[in-house]
Amino acid sequence: MTEQWTTLRPIIRSRRVVRTYGPQPVTTEDIRSVLEAARWALAAGNARLLHCLVVRDPATIELVGKVSPGMSRQPPALVVICLDHARARDLRVQLERDTAVWMDIGAAMMNMSLAAHALGLGSCPVTSFSRSGVRTMLDLPEHLSPEVLLQLGWRDPDAPARVLRPGASTRYTVDDFTSWERIGGPPPPE
Ligand SMILES: Cc1cc2nc3c(=O)[nH]c(=O)nc-3n(C[C@H](O)[C@H](O)[C@H](O)COP(=O)(O)O)c2cc1C
């Protein structure tokens, strides 16, 4: 056990998605910290094919919400994680064959969610949205495709606490999804 793990573990463990936000704005400084976490995320071949669009204008967020069934009601900020197809072409990354880029998007999304949580902010990724609708609402250029909307905001203190289904917190343990040495192999003794 290192000091770093002692610090990181509770951050990873306590992060949960937040879907109800208070009206307080998210500062530029906090958003830049969240973006910095994306900057340092794992990236296949270090290709860096993502482009983030930060949106805080409430009217624009409302428009995006109209074509995004997965979105919460009026988050104060959105980071739209886009894939840059022009850069992919330049680097000869074949997006139709190369699944690694989807992992890059996930890695950036996870780093950002953890950074937000460490800053005291709530976040929730959204993939349930109309690609063409979001493209139109945000006037995205042809070479950028929206892949994830990361909602950011301060947790609404008046929102009821999230109720976990009975047993949900213990439902999924490390041993549920891990085999050792061969599929089905048990964990070694401690
Ligand atoms: C790729 C991806 C897409 C998601 N899309 C949505 C979404 O459209 N709307 C939403 O409310 N939550 C979305 N979520 C959040 C998950 O529902 C959430 O992470 C899951 O229920 C586990 O909750 P926890 O992160 O608090 O442990 C998404 C999560 C991931 C990883």
The ligand as an SDF file (V2000), in Angstrom:
LIG
                    3D

 31 33  0  0  0  0  0  0  0  0999 V2000
  -20.2670    4.8600  -22.0710 C   0  0  0  0  0  0  0  0  0  0  0  0
  -21.2620    5.3240  -21.0320 C   0  0  0  0  0  0  0  0  0  0  0  0
  -22.4510    5.9050  -21.4330 C   0  0  0  0  0  0  0  0  0  0  0  0
  -23.3720    6.3700  -20.4870 C   0  0  0  0  0  0  0  0  0  0  0  0
  -24.4980    6.9990  -20.9240 N   0  0  0  0  0  0  0  0  0  0  0  0
  -25.3600    7.5160  -20.0100 C   0  0  0  0  0  0  0  0  0  0  0  0
  -26.5050    8.2600  -20.4450 C   0  0  0  0  0  0  0  0  0  0  0  0
  -26.7610    8.4240  -21.6380 O   0  0  0  0  0  0  0  0  0  0  0  0
  -27.3050    8.7900  -19.4740 N   0  0  0  0  0  0  0  0  0  0  0  0
  -27.0350    8.6260  -18.1330 C   0  0  0  0  0  0  0  0  0  0  0  0
  -27.7980    9.1440  -17.3070 O   0  0  0  0  0  0  0  0  0  0  0  0
  -25.9620    7.9020  -17.7000 N   0  0  0  0  0  0  0  0  0  0  0  0
  -25.1190    7.3660  -18.5970 C   0  0  0  0  0  0  0  0  0  0  0  0
  -24.0050    6.6850  -18.1730 N   0  0  0  0  0  0  0  0  0  0  0  0
  -23.7450    6.5330  -16.7280 C   0  0  0  0  0  0  0  0  0  0  0  0
  -23.9970    5.0850  -16.2460 C   0  0  0  0  0  0  0  0  0  0  0  0
  -25.3850    4.8430  -16.2520 O   0  0  0  0  0  0  0  0  0  0  0  0
  -23.3850    4.9230  -14.8400 C   0  0  0  0  0  0  0  0  0  0  0  0
  -21.9840    5.0510  -14.9430 O   0  0  0  0  0  0  0  0  0  0  0  0
  -23.7340    3.5620  -14.2550 C   0  0  0  0  0  0  0  0  0  0  0  0
  -25.1090    3.4870  -13.9590 O   0  0  0  0  0  0  0  0  0  0  0  0
  -22.9590    3.2550  -12.9780 C   0  0  0  0  0  0  0  0  0  0  0  0
  -23.1460    4.2860  -12.0340 O   0  0  0  0  0  0  0  0  0  0  0  0
  -21.8680    4.8980  -11.2940 P   0  0  0  0  0  0  0  0  0  0  0  0
  -20.9660    5.4330  -12.3660 O   0  0  0  0  0  0  0  0  0  0  0  0
  -22.4310    5.9640  -10.4020 O   0  0  0  0  0  0  0  0  0  0  0  0
  -21.2460    3.7810  -10.5250 O   0  0  0  0  0  0  0  0  0  0  0  0
  -23.1070    6.2050  -19.0900 C   0  0  0  0  0  0  0  0  0  0  0  0
  -21.9050    5.5870  -18.7000 C   0  0  0  0  0  0  0  0  0  0  0  0
  -20.9970    5.1660  -19.6450 C   0  0  0  0  0  0  0  0  0  0  0  0
  -19.7080    4.5240  -19.1960 C   0  0  0  0  0  0  0  0  0  0  0  0
  1  2  1  0
  2  3  1  0
  2 30  2  0
  3  4  2  0
  4  5  1  0
  4 28  1  0
  5  6  2  0
  6  7  1  0
  6 13  1  0
  7  8  2  0
  7  9  1  0
  9 10  1  0
 10 11  2  0
 10 12  1  0
 12 13  2  0
 13 14  1  0
 14 15  1  0
 14 28  1  0
 15 16  1  0
 16 17  1  0
 16 18  1  0
 18 19  1  0
 18 20  1  0
 20 21  1  0
 20 22  1  0
 22 23  1  0
 23 24  1  0
 24 25  2  0
 24 26  1  0
 24 27  1  0
 28 29  2  0
 29 30  1  0
 30 31  1  0
M  END
$$$$
